[in-house]
Amino acid sequence: MKHLLIIWGLWNLAVFFMMGIDKWKAKHDRRRISEKTLLLSCLAMGAIGGATGMLVFHHKTRKRKFQILVPIMLFLNAAVVFGMIYLTVNGL
C-alpha cells in the first residue's frame, strides 16, 4: 500500500507539472499538450495534481469542460483512494 501511495503522489506531481508545461507552451506559442491528454491524466488518478496545477498556474480555469470535469474526477479519485484504504484496513 505504501508503494502505491508513493506512485500516486509522483503521478499527481507529474500531472501538476503537465499543467505548468502546457501553460508555458501556451505563452510561448509552442506545440501544446492536448486537452484530452490533460483530462485523461486527471482521470487516471491525477486529479489532485491537475486541480492544483489549474489553480497555481491559472491554466484552463475558464474552460467549462475543465471547470466541470476536474472536480468530478477529484471526487472519483478520492473515492478510489478511500475505498482502497477501507479495503486494506478491513482486510478485504
PDB file of N, CA, C and O in Angstrom:
ATOM      1  N   MET A   1       0.823  -1.199   0.000  1.00  0.00           N
ATOM      2  CA  MET A   1       0.000   0.000   0.000  1.00  0.00           C
ATOM      3  C   MET A   1       0.867   1.263   0.000  1.00  0.00           C
ATOM      4  O   MET A   1       0.558   2.246  -0.674  1.00  0.00           O
ATOM      5  N   LYS A   2       1.959   1.213   0.771  1.00  0.00           N
ATOM      6  CA  LYS A   2       2.850   2.365   0.859  1.00  0.00           C
ATOM      7  C   LYS A   2       3.411   2.729  -0.516  1.00  0.00           C
ATOM      8  O   LYS A   2       3.495   3.906  -0.868  1.00  0.00           O
ATOM      9  N   HIS A   3       3.793   1.712  -1.285  1.00  0.00           N
ATOM     10  CA  HIS A   3       4.350   1.954  -2.614  1.00  0.00           C
ATOM     11  C   HIS A   3       3.313   2.568  -3.555  1.00  0.00           C
ATOM     12  O   HIS A   3       3.639   3.431  -4.370  1.00  0.00           O
ATOM     13  N   LEU A   4       2.075   2.122  -3.440  1.00  0.00           N
ATOM     14  CA  LEU A   4       1.007   2.693  -4.275  1.00  0.00           C
ATOM     15  C   LEU A   4       0.795   4.170  -3.970  1.00  0.00           C
ATOM     16  O   LEU A   4       0.575   4.969  -4.880  1.00  0.00           O
ATOM     17  N   LEU A   5       0.860   4.533  -2.695  1.00  0.00           N
ATOM     18  CA  LEU A   5       0.695   5.939  -2.323  1.00  0.00           C
ATOM     19  C   LEU A   5       1.848   6.795  -2.855  1.00  0.00           C
ATOM     20  O   LEU A   5       1.639   7.934  -3.273  1.00  0.00           O
ATOM     21  N   ILE A   6       3.052   6.246  -2.836  1.00  0.00           N
ATOM     22  CA  ILE A   6       4.207   6.971  -3.379  1.00  0.00           C
ATOM     23  C   ILE A   6       4.039   7.171  -4.882  1.00  0.00           C
ATOM     24  O   ILE A   6       4.255   8.267  -5.398  1.00  0.00           O
ATOM     25  N   ILE A   7       3.655   6.109  -5.576  1.00  0.00           N
ATOM     26  CA  ILE A   7       3.442   6.194  -7.027  1.00  0.00           C
ATOM     27  C   ILE A   7       2.332   7.193  -7.340  1.00  0.00           C
ATOM     28  O   ILE A   7       2.451   7.998  -8.264  1.00  0.00           O
ATOM     29  N   TRP A   8       1.258   7.134  -6.565  1.00  0.00           N
ATOM     30  CA  TRP A   8       0.133   8.058  -6.747  1.00  0.00           C
ATOM     31  C   TRP A   8       0.585   9.511  -6.551  1.00  0.00           C
ATOM     32  O   TRP A   8       0.204  10.394  -7.320  1.00  0.00           O
ATOM     33  N   GLY A   9       1.389   9.747  -5.528  1.00  0.00           N
ATOM     34  CA  GLY A   9       1.909  11.096  -5.280  1.00  0.00           C
ATOM     35  C   GLY A   9       2.790  11.586  -6.414  1.00  0.00           C
ATOM     36  O   GLY A   9       2.684  12.736  -6.840  1.00  0.00           O
ATOM     37  N   LEU A  10       3.661  10.709  -6.902  1.00  0.00           N
ATOM     38  CA  LEU A  10       4.545  11.080  -8.013  1.00  0.00           C
ATOM     39  C   LEU A  10       3.742  11.349  -9.289  1.00  0.00           C
ATOM     40  O   LEU A  10       4.060  12.269 -10.042  1.00  0.00           O
ATOM     41  N   TRP A  11       2.706  10.547  -9.527  1.00  0.00           N
ATOM     42  CA  TRP A  11       1.856  10.750 -10.706  1.00  0.00           C
ATOM     43  C   TRP A  11       1.158  12.105 -10.617  1.00  0.00           C
ATOM     44  O   TRP A  11       1.089  12.827 -11.612  1.00  0.00           O
ATOM     45  N   ASN A  12       0.643  12.460  -9.444  1.00  0.00           N
ATOM     46  CA  ASN A  12      -0.011  13.746  -9.291  1.00  0.00           C
ATOM     47  C   ASN A  12       0.967  14.894  -9.476  1.00  0.00           C
ATOM     48  O   ASN A  12       0.607  15.943 -10.011  1.00  0.00           O
ATOM     49  N   LEU A  13       2.195  14.700  -9.038  1.00  0.00           N
ATOM     50  CA  LEU A  13       3.236  15.707  -9.275  1.00  0.00           C
ATOM     51  C   LEU A  13       3.495  15.867 -10.769  1.00  0.00           C
ATOM     52  O   LEU A  13       3.669  16.983 -11.257  1.00  0.00           O
ATOM     53  N   ALA A  14       3.522  14.747 -11.493  1.00  0.00           N
ATOM     54  CA  ALA A  14       3.716  14.790 -12.948  1.00  0.00           C
ATOM     55  C   ALA A  14       2.570  15.522 -13.638  1.00  0.00           C
ATOM     56  O   ALA A  14       2.804  16.321 -14.545  1.00  0.00           O
ATOM     57  N   VAL A  15       1.334  15.258 -13.220  1.00  0.00           N
ATOM     58  CA  VAL A  15       0.173  15.926 -13.829  1.00  0.00           C
ATOM     59  C   VAL A  15       0.206  17.417 -13.505  1.00  0.00           C
ATOM     60  O   VAL A  15      -0.125  18.246 -14.353  1.00  0.00           O
ATOM     61  N   PHE A  16       0.603  17.758 -12.283  1.00  0.00           N
ATOM     62  CA  PHE A  16       0.767  19.164 -11.896  1.00  0.00           C
ATOM     63  C   PHE A  16       1.740  19.860 -12.854  1.00  0.00           C
ATOM     64  O   PHE A  16       1.457  20.946 -13.359  1.00  0.00           O
ATOM     65  N   PHE A  17       2.879  19.225 -13.094  1.00  0.00           N
ATOM     66  CA  PHE A  17       3.867  19.821 -13.994  1.00  0.00           C
ATOM     67  C   PHE A  17       3.392  19.833 -15.445  1.00  0.00           C
ATOM     68  O   PHE A  17       3.782  20.713 -16.214  1.00  0.00           O
ATOM     69  N   MET A  18       2.557  18.870 -15.827  1.00  0.00           N
ATOM     70  CA  MET A  18       1.986  18.900 -17.182  1.00  0.00           C
ATOM     71  C   MET A  18       1.165  20.178 -17.378  1.00  0.00           C
ATOM     72  O   MET A  18       1.225  20.807 -18.435  1.00  0.00           O
ATOM     73  N   MET A  19       0.407  20.551 -16.362  1.00  0.00           N
ATOM     74  CA  MET A  19      -0.379  21.788 -16.442  1.00  0.00           C
ATOM     75  C   MET A  19       0.548  22.999 -16.579  1.00  0.00           C
ATOM     76  O   MET A  19       0.293  23.900 -17.378  1.00  0.00           O
ATOM     77  N   GLY A  20       1.613  23.008 -15.799  1.00  0.00           N
ATOM     78  CA  GLY A  20       2.561  24.115 -15.869  1.00  0.00           C
ATOM     79  C   GLY A  20       3.278  24.181 -17.208  1.00  0.00           C
ATOM     80  O   GLY A  20       3.469  25.262 -17.764  1.00  0.00           O
ATOM     81  N   ILE A  21       3.666  23.046 -17.715  1.00  0.00           N
ATOM     82  CA  ILE A  21       4.347  22.997 -19.018  1.00  0.00           C
ATOM     83  C   ILE A  21       3.412  23.462 -20.125  1.00  0.00           C
ATOM     84  O   ILE A  21       3.819  24.216 -21.009  1.00  0.00           O
ATOM     85  N   ASP A  22       2.154  23.012 -20.080  1.00  0.00           N
ATOM     86  CA  ASP A  22       1.204  23.424 -21.109  1.00  0.00           C
ATOM     87  C   ASP A  22       0.935  24.925 -21.037  1.00  0.00           C
ATOM     88  O   ASP A  22       0.773  25.575 -22.070  1.00  0.00           O
ATOM     89  N   LYS A  23       0.886  25.475 -19.834  1.00  0.00           N
ATOM     90  CA  LYS A  23       0.709  26.923 -19.679  1.00  0.00           C
ATOM     91  C   LYS A  23       1.909  27.662 -20.283  1.00  0.00           C
ATOM     92  O   LYS A  23       1.744  28.663 -20.980  1.00  0.00           O
ATOM     93  N   TRP A  24       3.111  27.157 -20.010  1.00  0.00           N
ATOM     94  CA  TRP A  24       4.314  27.776 -20.568  1.00  0.00           C
ATOM     95  C   TRP A  24       4.280  27.706 -22.094  1.00  0.00           C
ATOM     96  O   TRP A  24       4.593  28.682 -22.777  1.00  0.00           O
ATOM     97  N   LYS A  25       3.898  26.547 -22.616  1.00  0.00           N
ATOM     98  CA  LYS A  25       3.830  26.384 -24.070  1.00  0.00           C
ATOM     99  C   LYS A  25       2.797  27.326 -24.680  1.00  0.00           C
ATOM    100  O   LYS A  25       3.011  27.850 -25.773  1.00  0.00           O
ATOM    101  N   ALA A  26       1.695  27.544 -23.999  1.00  0.00           N
ATOM    102  CA  ALA A  26       0.657  28.462 -24.492  1.00  0.00           C
ATOM    103  C   ALA A  26       1.204  29.888 -24.578  1.00  0.00           C
ATOM    104  O   ALA A  26       0.940  30.603 -25.545  1.00  0.00           O
ATOM    105  N   LYS A  27       1.954  30.290 -23.579  1.00  0.00           N
ATOM    106  CA  LYS A  27       2.520  31.644 -23.559  1.00  0.00           C
ATOM    107  C   LYS A  27       3.601  31.843 -24.613  1.00  0.00           C
ATOM    108  O   LYS A  27       3.798  32.956 -25.101  1.00  0.00           O
ATOM    109  N   HIS A  28       4.307  30.763 -24.967  1.00  0.00           N
ATOM    110  CA  HIS A  28       5.432  30.859 -25.899  1.00  0.00           C
ATOM    111  C   HIS A  28       5.114  30.306 -27.285  1.00  0.00           C
ATOM    112  O   HIS A  28       6.012  30.020 -28.077  1.00  0.00           O
ATOM    113  N   ASP A  29       3.840  30.165 -27.558  1.00  0.00           N
ATOM    114  CA  ASP A  29       3.377  29.732 -28.883  1.00  0.00           C
ATOM    115  C   ASP A  29       4.056  28.445 -29.351  1.00  0.00           C
ATOM    116  O   ASP A  29       4.527  28.350 -30.485  1.00  0.00           O
ATOM    117  N   ARG A  30       4.093  27.475 -28.469  1.00  0.00           N
ATOM    118  CA  ARG A  30       4.674  26.170 -28.769  1.00  0.00           C
ATOM    119  C   ARG A  30       3.579  25.128 -28.934  1.00  0.00           C
ATOM    120  O   ARG A  30       2.416  25.383 -28.624  1.00  0.00           O
ATOM    121  N   ARG A  31       3.957  23.955 -29.422  1.00  0.00           N
ATOM    122  CA  ARG A  31       3.005  22.851 -29.568  1.00  0.00           C
ATOM    123  C   ARG A  31       2.517  22.438 -28.182  1.00  0.00           C
ATOM    124  O   ARG A  31       3.316  22.186 -27.280  1.00  0.00           O
ATOM    125  N   ARG A  32       1.193  22.372 -28.024  1.00  0.00           N
ATOM    126  CA  ARG A  32       0.579  22.191 -26.709  1.00  0.00           C
ATOM    127  C   ARG A  32       0.297  20.739 -26.380  1.00  0.00           C
ATOM    128  O   ARG A  32       0.300  19.874 -27.255  1.00  0.00           O
ATOM    129  N   ILE A  33       0.054  20.489 -25.111  1.00  0.00           N
ATOM    130  CA  ILE A  33      -0.443  19.202 -24.637  1.00  0.00           C
ATOM    131  C   ILE A  33      -1.955  19.245 -24.852  1.00  0.00           C
ATOM    132  O   ILE A  33      -2.607  20.212 -24.458  1.00  0.00           O
ATOM    133  N   SER A  34      -2.512  18.218 -25.465  1.00  0.00           N
ATOM    134  CA  SER A  34      -3.933  18.254 -25.800  1.00  0.00           C
ATOM    135  C   SER A  34      -4.799  18.244 -24.537  1.00  0.00           C
ATOM    136  O   SER A  34      -4.411  17.712 -23.496  1.00  0.00           O
ATOM    137  N   GLU A  35      -5.985  18.850 -24.665  1.00  0.00           N
ATOM    138  CA  GLU A  35      -6.935  18.850 -23.550  1.00  0.00           C
ATOM    139  C   GLU A  35      -7.309  17.424 -23.177  1.00  0.00           C
ATOM    140  O   GLU A  35      -7.490  17.104 -22.002  1.00  0.00           O
ATOM    141  N   LYS A  36      -7.422  16.579 -24.178  1.00  0.00           N
ATOM    142  CA  LYS A  36      -7.759  15.175 -23.944  1.00  0.00           C
ATOM    143  C   LYS A  36      -6.708  14.520 -23.055  1.00  0.00           C
ATOM    144  O   LYS A  36      -7.049  13.795 -22.121  1.00  0.00           O
ATOM    145  N   THR A  37      -5.439  14.771 -23.339  1.00  0.00           N
ATOM    146  CA  THR A  37      -4.351  14.199 -22.547  1.00  0.00           C
ATOM    147  C   THR A  37      -4.392  14.721 -21.111  1.00  0.00           C
ATOM    148  O   THR A  37      -4.216  13.956 -20.162  1.00  0.00           O
ATOM    149  N   LEU A  38      -4.623  16.015 -20.958  1.00  0.00           N
ATOM    150  CA  LEU A  38      -4.680  16.593 -19.618  1.00  0.00           C
ATOM    151  C   LEU A  38      -5.845  16.001 -18.819  1.00  0.00           C
ATOM    152  O   LEU A  38      -5.687  15.655 -17.648  1.00  0.00           O
ATOM    153  N   LEU A  39      -7.005  15.886 -19.452  1.00  0.00           N
ATOM    154  CA  LEU A  39      -8.172  15.350 -18.756  1.00  0.00           C
ATOM    155  C   LEU A  39      -8.016  13.861 -18.444  1.00  0.00           C
ATOM    156  O   LEU A  39      -8.377  13.413 -17.356  1.00  0.00           O
ATOM    157  N   LEU A  40      -7.483  13.100 -19.389  1.00  0.00           N
ATOM    158  CA  LEU A  40      -7.273  11.673 -19.122  1.00  0.00           C
ATOM    159  C   LEU A  40      -6.237  11.461 -18.022  1.00  0.00           C
ATOM    160  O   LEU A  40      -6.336  10.508 -17.249  1.00  0.00           O
ATOM    161  N   SER A  41      -5.260  12.334 -17.951  1.00  0.00           N
ATOM    162  CA  SER A  41      -4.266  12.247 -16.878  1.00  0.00           C
ATOM    163  C   SER A  41      -4.917  12.510 -15.520  1.00  0.00           C
ATOM    164  O   SER A  41      -4.571  11.873 -14.526  1.00  0.00           O
ATOM    165  N   CYS A  42      -5.842  13.434 -15.485  1.00  0.00           N
ATOM    166  CA  CYS A  42      -6.591  13.695 -14.248  1.00  0.00           C
ATOM    167  C   CYS A  42      -7.468  12.499 -13.889  1.00  0.00           C
ATOM    168  O   CYS A  42      -7.538  12.100 -12.726  1.00  0.00           O
ATOM    169  N   LEU A  43      -8.125  11.939 -14.876  1.00  0.00           N
ATOM    170  CA  LEU A  43      -8.999  10.792 -14.640  1.00  0.00           C
ATOM    171  C   LEU A  43      -8.207   9.585 -14.142  1.00  0.00           C
ATOM    172  O   LEU A  43      -8.698   8.818 -13.313  1.00  0.00           O
ATOM    173  N   ALA A  44      -6.990   9.417 -14.640  1.00  0.00           N
ATOM    174  CA  ALA A  44      -6.137   8.285 -14.268  1.00  0.00           C
ATOM    175  C   ALA A  44      -5.436   8.556 -12.937  1.00  0.00           C
ATOM    176  O   ALA A  44      -4.220   8.398 -12.824  1.00  0.00           O
ATOM    177  N   MET A  45      -6.204   8.962 -11.943  1.00  0.00           N
ATOM    178  CA  MET A  45      -5.738   9.190 -10.573  1.00  0.00           C
ATOM    179  C   MET A  45      -4.794  10.386 -10.435  1.00  0.00           C
ATOM    180  O   MET A  45      -3.980  10.418  -9.512  1.00  0.00           O
ATOM    181  N   GLY A  46      -4.890  11.366 -11.331  1.00  0.00           N
ATOM    182  CA  GLY A  46      -4.037  12.543 -11.237  1.00  0.00           C
ATOM    183  C   GLY A  46      -4.814  13.836 -11.014  1.00  0.00           C
ATOM    184  O   GLY A  46      -4.314  14.921 -11.312  1.00  0.00           O
ATOM    185  N   ALA A  47      -6.028  13.725 -10.495  1.00  0.00           N
ATOM    186  CA  ALA A  47      -6.888  14.907 -10.368  1.00  0.00           C
ATOM    187  C   ALA A  47      -6.374  15.914  -9.340  1.00  0.00           C
ATOM    188  O   ALA A  47      -6.578  17.116  -9.505  1.00  0.00           O
ATOM    189  N   ILE A  48      -5.719  15.447  -8.297  1.00  0.00           N
ATOM    190  CA  ILE A  48      -5.176  16.393  -7.310  1.00  0.00           C
ATOM    191  C   ILE A  48      -4.103  17.257  -7.972  1.00  0.00           C
ATOM    192  O   ILE A  48      -4.087  18.475  -7.793  1.00  0.00           O
ATOM    193  N   GLY A  49      -3.221  16.636  -8.725  1.00  0.00           N
ATOM    194  CA  GLY A  49      -2.183  17.381  -9.435  1.00  0.00           C
ATOM    195  C   GLY A  49      -2.765  18.298 -10.488  1.00  0.00           C
ATOM    196  O   GLY A  49      -2.303  19.425 -10.664  1.00  0.00           O
ATOM    197  N   GLY A  50      -3.788  17.813 -11.194  1.00  0.00           N
ATOM    198  CA  GLY A  50      -4.424  18.630 -12.221  1.00  0.00           C
ATOM    199  C   GLY A  50      -5.131  19.842 -11.638  1.00  0.00           C
ATOM    200  O   GLY A  50      -4.988  20.956 -12.141  1.00  0.00           O
ATOM    201  N   ALA A  51      -5.898  19.616 -10.571  1.00  0.00           N
ATOM    202  CA  ALA A  51      -6.624  20.723  -9.938  1.00  0.00           C
ATOM    203  C   ALA A  51      -5.658  21.736  -9.337  1.00  0.00           C
ATOM    204  O   ALA A  51      -5.863  22.944  -9.458  1.00  0.00           O
ATOM    205  N   THR A  52      -4.606  21.243  -8.689  1.00  0.00           N
ATOM    206  CA  THR A  52      -3.612  22.142  -8.105  1.00  0.00           C
ATOM    207  C   THR A  52      -2.884  22.919  -9.196  1.00  0.00           C
ATOM    208  O   THR A  52      -2.630  24.114  -9.049  1.00  0.00           O
ATOM    209  N   GLY A  53      -2.550  22.238 -10.290  1.00  0.00           N
ATOM    210  CA  GLY A  53      -1.897  22.909 -11.414  1.00  0.00           C
ATOM    211  C   GLY A  53      -2.779  23.974 -12.036  1.00  0.00           C
ATOM    212  O   GLY A  53      -2.298  25.038 -12.426  1.00  0.00           O
ATOM    213  N   MET A  54      -4.069  23.689 -12.127  1.00  0.00           N
ATOM    214  CA  MET A  54      -5.003  24.686 -12.662  1.00  0.00           C
ATOM    215  C   MET A  54      -4.988  25.943 -11.804  1.00  0.00           C
ATOM    216  O   MET A  54      -4.975  27.057 -12.326  1.00  0.00           O
ATOM    217  N   LEU A  55      -4.989  25.761 -10.484  1.00  0.00           N
ATOM    218  CA  LEU A  55      -5.029  26.912  -9.582  1.00  0.00           C
ATOM    219  C   LEU A  55      -3.701  27.657  -9.529  1.00  0.00           C
ATOM    220  O   LEU A  55      -3.679  28.886  -9.586  1.00  0.00           O
ATOM    221  N   VAL A  56      -2.601  26.929  -9.422  1.00  0.00           N
ATOM    222  CA  VAL A  56      -1.286  27.566  -9.297  1.00  0.00           C
ATOM    223  C   VAL A  56      -0.888  28.297 -10.576  1.00  0.00           C
ATOM    224  O   VAL A  56      -0.400  29.426 -10.525  1.00  0.00           O
ATOM    225  N   PHE A  57      -1.100  27.649 -11.723  1.00  0.00           N
ATOM    226  CA  PHE A  57      -0.675  28.232 -12.995  1.00  0.00           C
ATOM    227  C   PHE A  57      -1.782  29.031 -13.681  1.00  0.00           C
ATOM    228  O   PHE A  57      -1.568  29.581 -14.761  1.00  0.00           O
ATOM    229  N   HIS A  58      -2.965  29.100 -13.064  1.00  0.00           N
ATOM    230  CA  HIS A  58      -4.125  29.772 -13.670  1.00  0.00           C
ATOM    231  C   HIS A  58      -4.340  29.254 -15.093  1.00  0.00           C
ATOM    232  O   HIS A  58      -4.485  30.023 -16.044  1.00  0.00           O
ATOM    233  N   HIS A  59      -4.354  27.938 -15.203  1.00  0.00           N
ATOM    234  CA  HIS A  59      -4.417  27.298 -16.513  1.00  0.00           C
ATOM    235  C   HIS A  59      -5.704  26.510 -16.664  1.00  0.00           C
ATOM    236  O   HIS A  59      -6.047  25.698 -15.805  1.00  0.00           O
ATOM    237  N   LYS A  60      -6.408  26.744 -17.742  1.00  0.00           N
ATOM    238  CA  LYS A  60      -7.665  26.063 -18.088  1.00  0.00           C
ATOM    239  C   LYS A  60      -8.786  26.382 -17.091  1.00  0.00           C
ATOM    240  O   LYS A  60      -9.784  25.664 -17.028  1.00  0.00           O
ATOM    241  N   THR A  61      -8.624  27.444 -16.325  1.00  0.00           N
ATOM    242  CA  THR A  61      -9.625  27.765 -15.309  1.00  0.00           C
ATOM    243  C   THR A  61     -10.906  28.363 -15.903  1.00  0.00           C
ATOM    244  O   THR A  61     -11.953  28.348 -15.255  1.00  0.00           O
ATOM    245  N   ARG A  62     -10.830  28.875 -17.098  1.00  0.00           N
ATOM    246  CA  ARG A  62     -12.029  29.435 -17.747  1.00  0.00           C
ATOM    247  C   ARG A  62     -12.726  28.438 -18.659  1.00  0.00           C
ATOM    248  O   ARG A  62     -13.840  28.685 -19.121  1.00  0.00           O
ATOM    249  N   LYS A  63     -12.075  27.321 -18.917  1.00  0.00           N
ATOM    250  CA  LYS A  63     -12.658  26.298 -19.790  1.00  0.00           C
ATOM    251  C   LYS A  63     -13.747  25.556 -19.023  1.00  0.00           C
ATOM    252  O   LYS A  63     -13.486  24.938 -17.991  1.00  0.00           O
ATOM    253  N   ARG A  64     -14.974  25.627 -19.542  1.00  0.00           N
ATOM    254  CA  ARG A  64     -16.122  24.992 -18.881  1.00  0.00           C
ATOM    255  C   ARG A  64     -15.892  23.498 -18.669  1.00  0.00           C
ATOM    256  O   ARG A  64     -16.242  22.943 -17.627  1.00  0.00           O
ATOM    257  N   LYS A  65     -15.298  22.859 -19.671  1.00  0.00           N
ATOM    258  CA  LYS A  65     -15.027  21.422 -19.603  1.00  0.00           C
ATOM    259  C   LYS A  65     -14.165  21.093 -18.381  1.00  0.00           C
ATOM    260  O   LYS A  65     -14.430  20.121 -17.673  1.00  0.00           O
ATOM    261  N   PHE A  66     -13.151  21.896 -18.140  1.00  0.00           N
ATOM    262  CA  PHE A  66     -12.257  21.658 -17.007  1.00  0.00           C
ATOM    263  C   PHE A  66     -12.916  22.057 -15.691  1.00  0.00           C
ATOM    264  O   PHE A  66     -12.698  21.408 -14.668  1.00  0.00           O
ATOM    265  N   GLN A  67     -13.719  23.116 -15.709  1.00  0.00           N
ATOM    266  CA  GLN A  67     -14.420  23.544 -14.503  1.00  0.00           C
ATOM    267  C   GLN A  67     -15.353  22.457 -13.981  1.00  0.00           C
ATOM    268  O   GLN A  67     -15.539  22.318 -12.772  1.00  0.00           O
ATOM    269  N   ILE A  68     -15.933  21.694 -14.886  1.00  0.00           N
ATOM    270  CA  ILE A  68     -16.887  20.649 -14.500  1.00  0.00           C
ATOM    271  C   ILE A  68     -16.190  19.311 -14.262  1.00  0.00           C
ATOM    272  O   ILE A  68     -16.412  18.672 -13.234  1.00  0.00           O
ATOM    273  N   LEU A  69     -15.354  18.885 -15.200  1.00  0.00           N
ATOM    274  CA  LEU A  69     -14.798  17.534 -15.150  1.00  0.00           C
ATOM    275  C   LEU A  69     -13.709  17.336 -14.093  1.00  0.00           C
ATOM    276  O   LEU A  69     -13.667  16.282 -13.459  1.00  0.00           O
ATOM    277  N   VAL A  70     -12.844  18.302 -13.890  1.00  0.00           N
ATOM    278  CA  VAL A  70     -11.747  18.099 -12.936  1.00  0.00           C
ATOM    279  C   VAL A  70     -12.273  17.919 -11.506  1.00  0.00           C
ATOM    280  O   VAL A  70     -11.790  17.026 -10.811  1.00  0.00           O
ATOM    281  N   PRO A  71     -13.238  18.722 -11.032  1.00  0.00           N
ATOM    282  CA  PRO A  71     -13.779  18.437  -9.691  1.00  0.00           C
ATOM    283  C   PRO A  71     -14.468  17.072  -9.592  1.00  0.00           C
ATOM    284  O   PRO A  71     -14.377  16.406  -8.561  1.00  0.00           O
ATOM    285  N   ILE A  72     -15.151  16.658 -10.651  1.00  0.00           N
ATOM    286  CA  ILE A  72     -15.775  15.327 -10.645  1.00  0.00           C
ATOM    287  C   ILE A  72     -14.694  14.253 -10.555  1.00  0.00           C
ATOM    288  O   ILE A  72     -14.830  13.288  -9.803  1.00  0.00           O
ATOM    289  N   MET A  73     -13.627  14.425 -11.320  1.00  0.00           N
ATOM    290  CA  MET A  73     -12.529  13.465 -11.288  1.00  0.00           C
ATOM    291  C   MET A  73     -11.827  13.477  -9.934  1.00  0.00           C
ATOM    292  O   MET A  73     -11.368  12.440  -9.456  1.00  0.00           O
ATOM    293  N   LEU A  74     -11.747  14.643  -9.326  1.00  0.00           N
ATOM    294  CA  LEU A  74     -11.160  14.757  -7.993  1.00  0.00           C
ATOM    295  C   LEU A  74     -11.972  13.929  -6.997  1.00  0.00           C
ATOM    296  O   LEU A  74     -11.405  13.216  -6.169  1.00  0.00           O
ATOM    297  N   PHE A  75     -13.285  14.024  -7.079  1.00  0.00           N
ATOM    298  CA  PHE A  75     -14.171  13.241  -6.221  1.00  0.00           C
ATOM    299  C   PHE A  75     -13.993  11.741  -6.486  1.00  0.00           C
ATOM    300  O   PHE A  75     -13.896  10.948  -5.550  1.00  0.00           O
ATOM    301  N   LEU A  76     -13.950  11.362  -7.765  1.00  0.00           N
ATOM    302  CA  LEU A  76     -13.774   9.947  -8.114  1.00  0.00           C
ATOM    303  C   LEU A  76     -12.422   9.409  -7.648  1.00  0.00           C
ATOM    304  O   LEU A  76     -12.334   8.289  -7.144  1.00  0.00           O
ATOM    305  N   ASN A  77     -11.380  10.203  -7.817  1.00  0.00           N
ATOM    306  CA  ASN A  77     -10.048   9.791  -7.353  1.00  0.00           C
ATOM    307  C   ASN A  77     -10.046   9.587  -5.840  1.00  0.00           C
ATOM    308  O   ASN A  77      -9.484   8.615  -5.336  1.00  0.00           O
ATOM    309  N   ALA A  78     -10.681  10.513  -5.122  1.00  0.00           N
ATOM    310  CA  ALA A  78     -10.758  10.402  -3.659  1.00  0.00           C
ATOM    311  C   ALA A  78     -11.539   9.152  -3.260  1.00  0.00           C
ATOM    312  O   ALA A  78     -11.160   8.460  -2.315  1.00  0.00           O
ATOM    313  N   ALA A  79     -12.620   8.861  -3.970  1.00  0.00           N
ATOM    314  CA  ALA A  79     -13.418   7.673  -3.666  1.00  0.00           C
ATOM    315  C   ALA A  79     -12.594   6.400  -3.845  1.00  0.00           C
ATOM    316  O   ALA A  79     -12.693   5.478  -3.036  1.00  0.00           O
ATOM    317  N   VAL A  80     -11.791   6.348  -4.889  1.00  0.00           N
ATOM    318  CA  VAL A  80     -10.944   5.178  -5.132  1.00  0.00           C
ATOM    319  C   VAL A  80      -9.914   5.032  -4.009  1.00  0.00           C
ATOM    320  O   VAL A  80      -9.709   3.933  -3.493  1.00  0.00           O
ATOM    321  N   VAL A  81      -9.268   6.132  -3.632  1.00  0.00           N
ATOM    322  CA  VAL A  81      -8.248   6.082  -2.578  1.00  0.00           C
ATOM    323  C   VAL A  81      -8.874   5.660  -1.253  1.00  0.00           C
ATOM    324  O   VAL A  81      -8.346   4.785  -0.566  1.00  0.00           O
ATOM    325  N   PHE A  82      -9.991   6.275  -0.894  1.00  0.00           N
ATOM    326  CA  PHE A  82     -10.640   5.908   0.368  1.00  0.00           C
ATOM    327  C   PHE A  82     -11.149   4.473   0.316  1.00  0.00           C
ATOM    328  O   PHE A  82     -11.126   3.776   1.331  1.00  0.00           O
ATOM    329  N   GLY A  83     -11.605   4.025  -0.838  1.00  0.00           N
ATOM    330  CA  GLY A  83     -12.022   2.638  -0.993  1.00  0.00           C
ATOM    331  C   GLY A  83     -10.870   1.679  -0.791  1.00  0.00           C
ATOM    332  O   GLY A  83     -11.017   0.650  -0.131  1.00  0.00           O
ATOM    333  N   MET A  84      -9.717   2.016  -1.362  1.00  0.00           N
ATOM    334  CA  MET A  84      -8.532   1.169  -1.191  1.00  0.00           C
ATOM    335  C   MET A  84      -8.093   1.128   0.268  1.00  0.00           C
ATOM    336  O   MET A  84      -7.741   0.068   0.787  1.00  0.00           O
ATOM    337  N   ILE A  85      -8.114   2.279   0.925  1.00  0.00           N
ATOM    338  CA  ILE A  85      -7.750   2.328   2.337  1.00  0.00           C
ATOM    339  C   ILE A  85      -8.730   1.503   3.168  1.00  0.00           C
ATOM    340  O   ILE A  85      -8.318   0.744   4.045  1.00  0.00           O
ATOM    341  N   TYR A  86     -10.010   1.649   2.896  1.00  0.00           N
ATOM    342  CA  TYR A  86     -11.037   0.895   3.609  1.00  0.00           C
ATOM    343  C   TYR A  86     -10.825  -0.608   3.456  1.00  0.00           C
ATOM    344  O   TYR A  86     -10.875  -1.358   4.431  1.00  0.00           O
ATOM    345  N   LEU A  87     -10.584  -1.036   2.209  1.00  0.00           N
ATOM    346  CA  LEU A  87     -10.384  -2.470   1.963  1.00  0.00           C
ATOM    347  C   LEU A  87      -9.113  -2.985   2.621  1.00  0.00           C
ATOM    348  O   LEU A  87      -9.067  -4.121   3.092  1.00  0.00           O
ATOM    349  N   THR A  88      -8.090  -2.153   2.651  1.00  0.00           N
ATOM    350  CA  THR A  88      -6.820  -2.562   3.281  1.00  0.00           C
ATOM    351  C   THR A  88      -6.988  -2.671   4.791  1.00  0.00           C
ATOM    352  O   THR A  88      -6.550  -3.647   5.400  1.00  0.00           O
ATOM    353  N   VAL A  89      -7.618  -1.677   5.391  1.00  0.00           N
ATOM    354  CA  VAL A  89      -7.798  -1.673   6.845  1.00  0.00           C
ATOM    355  C   VAL A  89      -8.683  -2.830   7.295  1.00  0.00           C
ATOM    356  O   VAL A  89      -8.435  -3.440   8.335  1.00  0.00           O
ATOM    357  N   ASN A  90      -9.700  -3.127   6.521  1.00  0.00           N
ATOM    358  CA  ASN A  90     -10.634  -4.188   6.899  1.00  0.00           C
ATOM    359  C   ASN A  90     -10.227  -5.556   6.367  1.00  0.00           C
ATOM    360  O   ASN A  90     -10.971  -6.523   6.530  1.00  0.00           O
ATOM    361  N   GLY A  91      -9.086  -5.654   5.749  1.00  0.00           N
ATOM    362  CA  GLY A  91      -8.550  -6.923   5.312  1.00  0.00           C
ATOM    363  C   GLY A  91      -9.368  -7.631   4.235  1.00  0.00           C
ATOM    364  O   GLY A  91      -9.396  -8.860   4.181  1.00  0.00           O
ATOM    365  N   LEU A  92     -10.025  -6.865   3.390  1.00  0.00           N
ATOM    366  CA  LEU A  92     -10.850  -7.465   2.330  1.00  0.00           C
ATOM    367  C   LEU A  92     -10.097  -7.563   1.033  1.00  0.00           C
ATOM    368  O   LEU A  92     -10.640  -8.044   0.038  1.00  0.00           O
TER     369      LEU A  92
END
